[in-house]
Structures are given as C-alpha cells and as structure tokens.
C-alpha cells in the first residue's frame, strides 16, 4: 500500500483512534496562536536545552484531563535528541470514545513532536493498548513519524534493547479487556482527586506530588502486579537475546536488572512526568521533569537573589 493510500485509510479511521479532525498530521510548525513553540534546534526561544542521543516517552494519554500536557510541552521545549521513541498510549482512544476532551495544549504537543520530526529528529511510534488503532498502520510514515509494532534500539555503547509498550504482558488487558476498562475508569477518578489535591498544595507553596503513584506503591496487590509485569517483560527480552527492554504501560519509571536483563520503564505523563534518556556515551537515565524544573527554578531564584544582593553592595 502506498503512503498516500495509507494516509487516506488513516483519515477514514480517525474516529476509531479518537483523534479530532482539527489535528494536522502534516509537518507544519506550531499551531496558530500557540505560545509553546520553544527553540533549540527546532526553532523557538528556549533559554537552555538538554541534549541527548535518544529519548523515550510513553503513556502521555492526550485526550484526558489527567494528561500533564503543559509539563510535557516544557520538556519538549528544553530537550533535544537524535531519536525520539513514542512508546504507546500517546493518545487515549479509550477515553475519547467515552467522553470528548481535547485541550489546545494537547494539540500543541502533537504539533511540537511533528515539528521536531520535520527538523530532523527521528521519531518512532510504538502504539500501545489505548492507541491500539494505530497498530493497523505499522510500517507506514505519517508526518515524518514511523509507526512500528516494536523496535530494537542500539545504544552508543553497543547494547541492544527491545522497545515495546508492554500491554501484551498484562494479563488483564490481554484476557479481560472489560476489567481493564473498568480499572481505567477508577483510575480516572483517582487522577481527578490528585488534580484537586495538587491545586491545594500549590496554593500552600508545596511542589507537585502524585497521590496515585503513592497509593500504587503502598498497596500490596499493585506492587505485586508491577513486579510480575517487569519479570514477564524481562523474560521476553531474554528470549530475544538482547541486553534489555524498554517499555511503558504501568506508569512506573524504573531502571533495574532482572536476572541479567536490564529492565527500563520510561514512566508516564499523567502521574510522574518522566522520560528515559540515553546520553552520548550510551548511559541510560530516568529524567524526572517536575524535579528537574523545581531544581532549575530554585537555582534561578537563588541566582536572581544573589544578583540583587550584589547590586545593593
């Protein structure tokens, strides 16, 4: 099938994917009236930029009120990379089918990614269960974005990593989708509570804190679920004879070794606002963006105070 036919087929299936017709899948710049289009190498006015060889993002859940789109726009504005992996659940088709929500900031995220692709960043999209409609288009390119079912990434230091979303190793999603959808609805309620809690914390001068992530780590069954998932994904990487695996799905950022396999999860952008990054030497790191911005804000404030005191001396 030609790319033109594939694009036409994608347009015919936008409803099943949950994308609004107003979203451009072309390679244009930031949407008219948007003030999120920062610079770096993709043209904007970022005051500083963090440069990496590779960045992995997943579980953004555009189309939901829980998506931290503004925080992600800040991340995209202040980071550059040669290769950007979108590791599934970028758009939440499940939620959009039940209740429509699409903020301007969500549109801005899409345009920002497309702009990076246009400016030379290699963008690879590995669909997940919430954007599973895109799995019908693996092997095609849209707006400079390659859609693949999975990938194998070679790091700068010669290691190989299997890149998958991970839902195939989630028994609930695979064998009881109705239960997964029910759990997703309960999760939505928890995220709403988290939203109002953090509004109160912000007014009191406290930083962002994830209630849902806290509960996930305290509840025994949730901890056991995460552990079982990680072991299953690592076992698949071992079967594929690669160094490790990079995935998303469970909204729990982590790098750890499991029976000789390096397990990496890049987290999410509804709770933790995390990404997995590869440095120029091949070293992998979890980047926690709320913590990064808190540090930089504090450093900037300290610098401004120092300049003020020096000016008074």
N, C-alpha and C positions, 0 to 999 in steps of 0.2 A: 504494500500500500504506500502510495506517495505521501510525503509530508503534508501536501495540500489536502488530500483526501482525509488524512488523519486529523488535521485541524478542523475540517468540516464535521467529521464524526464527533470530535470533542465538543464542538459548538452545539451539536444536536443533543449532547448528553450533559449539558451544564446543570440541568435541573437535578439529575441523579447525583451529581457531585456536590451540589449545594452552592455553586458559585453564582453571584449576582451577575446579570448581564452587563453591568456597568464596569466590570473589571476588564482591563485590557490585558491580553496575553501577548501583546507585541513587545517591542524593545524600546518604547518611549521612555522619557525621563519621569521625574516625579509628577504627580497629578497637579493640575492647575490649582493654585491656592494653597498647596501643601507647604508647610514650613519645616518639614522633617528632612529634606534632602541635603544632608551634610556632604562635606567634601572629603578629602583623602584622594585616592586615585580615581574615584568615580564621580568627582565634581561636586563639591559643596564647600562648607566652611568649618569643618571640624578643627577645633583648637589643638587636638592631639589625636594620635592614631596608634593602635596596637597592631603590629604586623605579624601574621602567622603564615605558615605554609598551608595549613588546612584547618577548616572549622567544620564542626558537626553540630547541627541544630535539629531538634525534634520536638514533637508534642507542643506545638505553638497554639493549636486549636483556634485559629482565626474563625470568626463567626460565633464566638461565645463571649459572654460578658466577663468570664474569668480570664480571658487572654490578656496578658500584660504587653499589649502592642506598643505602648509608648516606651516601655523599658526596652523592648526589642529594637525599636527604631533607634534608640540611643546606642545600643550595642552595634547595630549595623552601621551607624554613622561613625563610630570610633574604632572600628576594626576593618582590616583588610586581609585578604588571603588569596592564594593562588587557586585553591579549590574549596568550594562550599558544598557540603553534603546536607540535604534536607531529608532527615531520616524518619519521615512519616508523621501522620496526624498534624500536618501543617494547616489544613482547613478541616473543620469539624462538620463533615457532611451529615452525621447522625443528628447533631443538634439543630442544624439549619433546616432539616426536614420537619422537625417538631415545632420550632419557633424561629422566625426570622430575626436575625440581628447581624448588622454589618456596619461597624463604625468607620468613619473616614480614616482613622489610624490603621485599620485593618487593610484598607485599600492601599495606604501608603507603604505598608510592609511589602505587599506584593510588588508594587512599583519599584521599591528600593532594591529588592532582590533582582528584578528584571534589569534594572539599570546596572547593577554590578555585572550581570551576565553580558550585557551589551559592551561594557568597558573592558572585558577580557577575563573576568573571573569564570572559572569552570564550575558550573552549577549542576549538581547531580541530585535528582529527586527520587527517593526510595519510598513509595507510598506505604501507609500503614492501614490499620483497620478503619479509622474514622474517615480517611480519604481513599478508601479502597476502590472507588470507581475509577481512579487513575490507573489502576493495575491493568485495565483494558488497553492502555496506551503505552505499555513498556516497549522500549525500542525506538521511540519517537522523540523528537525535539520540539519544544514549544517555547518561542521567545528566547532561544538560546539555552533552555533548560532541558537536560537529558533525563528522561523518565526510565528508570530501570527497576527490576524486581528486587535485585540485590547487587552488591558490588564487592570487589576485593581491592583494598587500598594498600599501596606500597609506601611505607614511611621512608623518610630520608635516610634512616639508619638501616634500611634493608629488611624490616619486618613486614609481614603481611597480615592484614586484618579483614575479616569478613564484616561487611556493613549490611545490617538488616534492621527492620523496625522491631521485630521480636514478637508480634502478636501470634505467629504460628506456634509459639511455645507457651502460649497462655491457654490452659485447658478450658477456662470459662469462655473466652472469645471463640475458641475453635469448636467446642462441642455444645455450648449453651449460650448462644448469642443473646437470647431474650434476657438471661440473667446479667449479661454484660451491660445491656442497655438499661436495665433496672438499676444496676450499680452506678452507671453513668449519671442517672437522674439524681440519686442520692449524693453523688459527688458534686453535682451542680449546686445543691442546697448547701453543702459544706463550704464550697467556694464563695457563695453569697455571704455566708456568715463571716468567712475570712475577710471579705471585702470591707464589710462594715466595721469589723474589729480593727482593721488597719487604718481606716479613716480616723477612728478614735485615737489610736496610737500616734498617728501623725500629728493630730491636734495637741497631743500631750508632749510632743517632741521626741517620740521614740521612733526608731527605724522600722522598716518593713519586717514582718515576722509571719511565717506560714503556719496557721493553725492546722491545716490539713496535713502538712508534712510532719508536724509534731505528733499528731494522733496516729499517723501511719507508722511511725517508728515506735510508738508505745503499745499499740495493740498487737497481741501475740500472733493472731492469725495473719495480720498484714505483714509482720516481719517474716513469718514462715513462708508466705506467698512470694515475697521478694526473693528470699533465699532459694526457693525451689526454681523460680524463673531463671535466676542467674546461673544456677548449676546446669539447667537444661540448655541454655543458650551456649554456655561454655563447652558443653559436651558436643554440640553441633560443630563448633569451631575446631575441636579436636578431631572430629570425624573428617572435616575438610582439610586437615593437615596445615592449618595456618597458625600464626603466632597468637592471635587473639581475635576478639569480636567486639564490634562497636554497635550499640543498639540504643533504643529508646523505650517507649511503650509504658513503663511502670512509673514514670515520673520520679525517679530516684537516681540522681547523679552519683556515680561511683567509679573508681578505678581500683581493681583488686585482682590478685592472682587466684585462680581456682584450678587446682590440680594441674599446674603448669601452663594454664591458658590465661592470658591477660584479658580480663573482662572489663569493658568500658561502657558506661551508660552516660549519655550526654544530658540527661535530666529533662527539663521542660520549661515552658514559659507561661504557666498558669500558677505555679507554686514557687519554685526555687529560682527561676530566671538564670539558668545555667547553660553553658556550652562546653563541648570538648574541643580543645585546640591542640594542634601539632606545631611545635616550634621548628625553626630551620634545621636543627640537628636531629629531628625525629622524636624528641621528647614530648610526651602527651601530658596534658594538664586539664583539670576541671576549672573553668573560669566562672566564678560566681559573681554575676554582674551587679547585683544590689550591693554586695560587699565592696566590689571594685569602685563603684560610684560613691559609696559612703566614704571610703578612704580618700578618694580624689577630692571630694567636696570638703572634707576636713582639712586636707593639705592646702587646698586653695584658700580656705578661710584663714588658716594659720599664716599663710604667706601674705595675705592681704593685711592681716593684723600686724605682722612684722613690718611691712612697708609703712603702715600708718604710724607705728611707734618710732620708726626711723625718721619719718618726716617731722615728727614733733621734737626730736632730739636736737 
